[in-house]
Amino acid sequence: MWLSFPTEGLNEVEGEIKIDDLSTCNNYSHNPSGIYVISDTSVHVYNYYAEFWYALYNTGLELIDDIVQISDLSVRYDTEYEDEDVFVKSGEHIYYYEWYTQQWYPLTNDGLSTKSEIHHDPIKSSIYPNPVQLNSNIAFTLPESYNSDIDIAVFSEDGKLVKELHLDDVHGGENTIKLNAEEFKPGIYFYEIKCVNFSHVKKFIKFE
């Protein structure tokens, strides 16, 4: 059976209680309760004894147009210090709450990938028509600098190899290859385009 908590102390937006995220941790002392929510622009912790949600101070968090921006709430119980560690995302940083100073402090971003370092699939492809009945075309785009062989393998849904194709001296840019699927049984299949340093997988459907 689900039991509801009182909502006293939580923020309202247009007359309705606003709860954006929830995180809990094991805390057998129940003080604080180990139950936290993001309510509009602040983090609240539930107090069992008072049956009330208390807001943590927003000091230190980033502002956008003078409004605190927070998301991705996470809480853990620190058994060494018998305290609760509270983390949120605000702007471009992760912040943790210091209970003694009642202030948020940012964690360093050292070691995290920048947007330019995030891997992107260098191959773009599509198969048409899809679903496939007899024959289809696989259209794919390779990086402009590419100039080498490629292999295309087709697998059934259970991972069984059902067809292999080899292309010599493929250049970067747009390319198309015909796929004869007449002998394929109806079902879900995957084709994999394998290049020298990378590969690309996509799904298609075969019907009768």
N, C-alpha and C positions, 0 to 999 in steps of 0.2 A: 504494500500500500504506500502510495506517495503522500508525504506530508509537506505542506507548504510552510514557508518561512514568512514571518511578518515583513512588511516592506518599509517600515518606518526608518527614515534616514536616507533612503535611496532618492536619486534625482528623478524629477518628472519632466517630460517633454510633451508639450501640448496636452497636459492633463493625464498622461499615461506614464507609468513607471518605466524607466529606460534601463535595460540590462543588455550590455553588448558582449560580454565575455565572462567566463566563470573558470576558476581554478581552485583546487583544494589540495590539502596535504594532511598526512596523519599527524595529529597533535592530541595526545591523550590528556593534556592538561586543560584543553578547551579554553585557553585564555592566552592569545586570541583563539578563535574557533578553528582556524585552518580553512575557512570558507571565505573566498574573496570574489568580488565581481567588479567589472568596469560598469559604472552607471553614468552614462553621458560623458562627462569630462573628468571624472575622478575615479580612483580605486576605493572600494569600500570593503571593510571586513566586518563579519557578523559577530556580535557578542551574545552568547547564549543567555547570560544572566540578565542582561538588560533587554534582550529581545529587540535589538536595535542595530542598524548598520552604521558604522562609523567611517567617515571619509578620511583617507590619508591625505596629508598636505601635498599640494602640487608643486611645491618649491623645487626648482631645478629642472623641471620638464620643459620641453620645447614648445613654443607658441607659434601658431599660424593665424594671422589676423587677430592676435590677442586671445586666441582660444587654444587651450591645451589639447594636443593631439596624442592619444594613447591607444594602443591595441596590443594583442598577443600577450595577454596576462599569463604569468606562470609563477607558481609558488612551490617551495619545498621547505621541509622542516630540517633545521640544522641541529642534529643531536648533540654536537659538541658544545654549542652555546645555548642549546634549548631555546631556540628562537626561530622565527619564520623568515625565510628569505623571499622577498617579493621582487619580481622582474616584470617590466613592461617594455614595449617598443614605443619610442616617441621620436618622430622625425627620422633621422638616419642612424640612431643609436639605440642600444639596449640599456635601460636604466635599472638600477637596484635601489631599494628603499633602505635608508639608514634610520633605524628606530631611535637611536640616541639623539641625532640631530633633527630628526623628522624632515628629512630632505632626500631627494632623488639624486643619484650620481651616475654619470654615464660610464659604461664599460668601453674600453678601447676597441677600435675596429681593426687593429693590426692583425693581419693574417686572413682577413675576409677578402673575398674576391670583389674587384670592382666590376662595374657593368661591362667594361671592355674585355674583362678576363673571362666572363661567363661563356661557356661553350655553346656554339650554335651549330645545328646540323648544316654542313656545307652543301648537301644535296637536297633539291626540291623535286618531288615527283608526283605523278598522278596516273591512275589507270582508267581507261575508258574504252568501251562502256563498263560500268560497274553498278550492278552485278554483271558478270561475264556469262555468256551463253556458249559461244563457240570460239571466237577469236576476239582478242582485245589488243590495245596498244598501251605500252608503258612509256610515258613521256617523262623525261628527267632532265634536270639542269645541273651541270657540274661547274665548279669554279673555273673561271676563265683561264687560269694557268695550268689546268689539268691537261695532260697529254700522255695517256698510257692505256693499257688494257683494263677491262672491267669484266666481272662475272655477275650474272644474275641467277639466283637460286630461288626456287619456289617450294614452299613447305606447306604441308597440310596442317590442320589445327593441332594435331597431336605431335607435330615436329618432324614428320617423315618427309624426306626429300623426294619430290615428285618430278622435278624438271630442273635442268641446268642449261644456261646459255652463256656463251663466251663472245665478247666483242674485242677486236684488235684495234689498237691505236685510236681510241676515242678521245676527242678533243673537248675542251671546256665549252660551256654554252648549252644550248638546247639540243636534245637528242631524243629519238623515238625508236622503239623496237617493238615488233609484233610478237604477241604471245598467243600461241595456239593452245587453247584450253579444252579442246573437244574431248579429250580422253579423261579429263578430270571428273571425279564424282562430285555431285552437288555438295556444297558445304563452304566452310570458311578456310581461306588460304592466306599465306603471307609471301610476299616477294622481298628478297634482300638484294640490294645493289651493293656489290663489294668492289671497292676501289683500292688503290695502293695503301693509303693511310687511314681510310675511314669506310664506314658502311652505313646503309640506310635501309630501314624496314618499313613496310606498309601492308595493310590488310586489304583483301578484296573477297568478294563472294562469287561463287559459281552456282548457277542454277540450271535446271534442265531446259 
